[in-house]
Structures are given as structure tokens and as C-alpha cells.
Amino acid sequence: MKSILFKKYGTSKSLRLEDIFKPKCRNNEIRIKIYAASVNDWDWGLLRGKPFINRMIFGLFRPKVKTLGLDISGTVDSIGKDVSRFKIGDEVFGDISNYKWGGFAEYVCVKEDILKHKPNNMTFEEAAAIPQAGVLAIQGFMDKIKLNQNHHILINGAGGGCGSFAIQIAKTLGAKITAVDKSSKFDTMISLGANQVIDYTKTDFTKNTGAYDFILDFAGYHNLKDYKRSLRKKGIYLMVGGSTKLIMECLFLGSILSLFSSKKFKILPHKPNKYLNELIKLKGEGKLNILIDRSFPLEKVPQALEYFGSGEAKGKIIISVVETVHNKT
């Protein structure tokens, strides 16, 4: 089978498309013929070994992960003898990060409890786009932020994969939404439900004193004191992604600031595939548009990652592994 191999930290130029042996299932595993995968910030971060916490988890000098890719959709190709939830031919999807990576390949084996059946009303591309970005977005609202029509939420990094889901979910809850990203994404963010838009390259939203009940941050780079200034009384700052410096601040300073202030500072710990059923329901009700910027074939994973790193994507970037999935690039 073909797989994009990842052997050292650095740039996409180090990735190679190679033929390797097709994996064999263990007793409790299913093998997936991958139809589509999607690019996430975790892929881009691990490729570069940034933030440094990636190296602490996945190998200080060389990555333990052999193939990037976390979100997949496809069909069950083979099953282990102890598998009971799936049969050969079932269409499945999900985030495989709590078991292994390996989505940028033609096949992968995972435990049967990792994946879910793909709904009939989703294409393979749409299903691959949802798991990590959609779950991170909805998990913020379900676990940390109790949003309603009286609240004003700012979503930083709102034009990307996670942000495109977060805007729509916040809209279903009736909140006023300020979306922050590049001006090239303004039309997209407004079409998804944003009430106000801010170009972070021109305006520092943290200077809007006491403006927001909640800040959902997918691309954090300010100091906590700046976020604190822009929150209202009893406001909550929730970090999903950002710089190593901000991660450390949230871990060590956030709890102290929260203890001595009505304003709270939290990090969202990712729980793979949690609330996927809620996302499926929103999609079925017509309340969730799965925004796909473009698709790349498997051999162009390096270009797809570079495009992700440019910050220009509006929504999700898809890796189309088989020809039956429409390829837009």
C-alpha cells in the first residue's frame, strides 16, 4: 500500500510517498480502506515539532509517529476475530489519535471502539472533515462554555477548520459572535453566522476592554493579562490552540488568575470523538455546513500541509485517497 512516511521533524519536504506492507489486524482491530482524511493543526505542529510539547510526547529528536493523519473515513476491509461492532464493507469515520496516527495512507488498523458508522447523508470527504475540528469546537461549548442568546463570544482563528464549526454552533445557541481571522475570510465567516469580524493583522481585539463574555481561542498568541482585559466580569477564556508560551501561561498562571478573579482561564483537553453524535444531529437538521476549502490527492500531502500552514484555508483541507472521492485540486 502507499503511505506518506514521516521520519524527521522539519518541513513537508521531508515527507515521502512510499510503498509499504499493508497492515494486518490484531484480534480487536478493524482495517480501514481509507477514502478520505483531513489535515489538522496537530499534523502541522507535529511535522515541525512545534510547539515543543509535541517533541516531549512524540519523540524528542525523531518522531515516533511514522505517518501523519488523524481524521479518516473509509470502509472496513478486514476484521479481527474478536470484533463485533463492524463487518466488512461498513462505512466508518472518526479521529484515531487516541490509538495511533496513520491517516495519510491507503489503509490503517485501529481498535473497533475508535470509529463510528458513517451517516448516509455525509460524503466521505465531509465525514473526514468533522472529527477533530468539529469535536474540539462543540466540546468547548458542551464542557466549558455555557452559551446563550445573552452572551457575546469572540472566536479567534474563526476562519479555519475548528472556527468554521464553532461559529455555526454558537449561532445555533443564539449568541452574538465576533470572529477573528484574516480579512480574506470575512465573507466566509459572515456567511456562517458571525455578527462582527476582525482582521487580527490590523486590529488587536484584546484592547476592547470588557467586551466579551467568552473567548474561544484556536490560535492563541497574546498574554493572559491581555485576554483578561477584554473579558467581561465572570467571563471565560478557553484556549484550544496556540503558542508554547501561552500553553505554559494557561497551565501555571491561569489557575492563579482564576482563583483571585471572577474571570476564568482554561485549557480544553481534547477528547477524541466525543459529541460526534451531536455533530451528526446538527448536520442532519441542516444547522451545520461542513466547509471544505479544497482537496488534495494522497501524493500531494506535503502541498496540503504547506497550504494549511499558510493560514489561507477557509474551512477544512481534505486528502482524497481514492478516485471515487471528488478531487478539487
ZITA-V568927 format. One line per field, one symbol per residue. psi: psi as a letter, one per 40 degrees, with the letter a starting at -180 (. if undefined). burial: b if it has 9 or more other ideal C-beta (glycine too) atoms within 8 Angstrom, else e. Layout:
psi = ???
burial = ???
This chain:
psi = iiihiheiibieeeihhihihhiiiideiihhhhdiiihidddddddefiiddddddehddihdhdhihdhiiaihdiiieehediiheihiiihedediaeegidiihiidediihhidehidddddddcdddddddddddddhgiaeeihhhhhfeeaddddddddddddeeihhhhhaideeddddddeehdiihheedhhdeeghfdhdihhhefheiiddddddeiiheihhhhdiaiddddddddddddddddeiehihiihhhghehedddddddddeeehhhhhdiiiidefdddddddddeeehgaihihhdidehhhe.
burial = bbbbbbeebeebebbebeeeeeeebeeebbbbbbbbbbbbbbbbbbbbbeeeebbeeeeeeebebbbbbbbbbbbbbebbeebeebeeebbbbbbbbeeebbbbbbbbbbebebbbebbeebebbbbbbbbbbbbbbbbbbeebbebeeebbbbbbbbbbbbbbbbbbbbbebebebbbbbbeebbebbbebbbeebbbbeeeebbeeeebbbbbbbbbbebebebbbbbbbeebbbbbbbbebebbebbbebbbebbeeeebbbbbbebebbebbebbbebbeeeebebbbebbbbbebbbbbbbbbeeeebbbbbbbbbeeebebee
